[in-house]
Amino acid sequence: MNKLYGTGVALVTPFNTDGSVDFEGLKNLINHTITGGVEYLVSLGTTGETATLTKEEKSAIWKFTKETVNGRVGLVAGIGGNNTQEIVESLNHFESEGFDAILSVSPYYNKPTQEGIYQHYKAISAASPLPIILYNVPGRTGSMVSADTVLRLANDFKNIVAVKEASGNFDQFNKIAKEKPEGFLLISGDDPITLPMIALGAVGVISVVGNAVPRIFSNMVRLCLAGKFTEAQPLHYKLIEFTNLCFVEGNPAGVKAALKTLGVCGDTVRLPLVPVSANTQAQLNKELPQLT
């Protein structure tokens, strides 16, 4: 799973002003991030507004993304949700060639017990044609995948190879890093704390702001992975305000606003999301020249 080391980018889904998928914008975005030096891309993670996409749109986006990437970097598909059987069926029909792993978010809204979460991922493990990255993001799902459950899954299923951790809980990170089986990967799912997470053993990040500023972000991550934290710190500090602005009015509206300024793609989002305010857009425009 060396392809999961470094900076992964959870790609946004560009839309035309009429709300349809903007494939030209997606092509621009893929090339922008790859040129920026990232190690892999995540197609249709939650940042891709997957809750608003039809099955047909998802299939078309995966196919287009795979063809556009064309093996230049690693590629992960986001396949998750709160209906276990539906995910299993999606995996059974997923055309996995050209992809390296599956990122699957923990079930949201249902608030399953830890045993329910374990059984959910057990079913996904049995159905998946590719290695699986767990995704713990309690701020969005309403429930926590405990460190004990992560470790239990990591030990019980060889194709569960990593966890994207976005809980912000360093007790959780420490326990996973200390007790995980050899080869199981801890990945940051939270841009602002990527540096300290790598310091305690994470192998990189699946980033949102990397959509807009892939070069500075991936440079910072590579320095951290090389143990050059003193050199990485100035880049980390330069990114803080921009990262905050990308999330202040929700994800991915903030990073799409930045991408519009950069000329990569538009800032259209699908309801219930709305574009950022003029004030946030102005602040993003002020920060961007320092990072590109």
Order of alpha helices (4+ residues) and beta strands (2+ residues): beta-alpha-beta-alpha-beta-alpha-beta-alpha-beta-alpha-alpha-beta-alpha-beta-alpha-beta-alpha-alpha-alpha-alpha
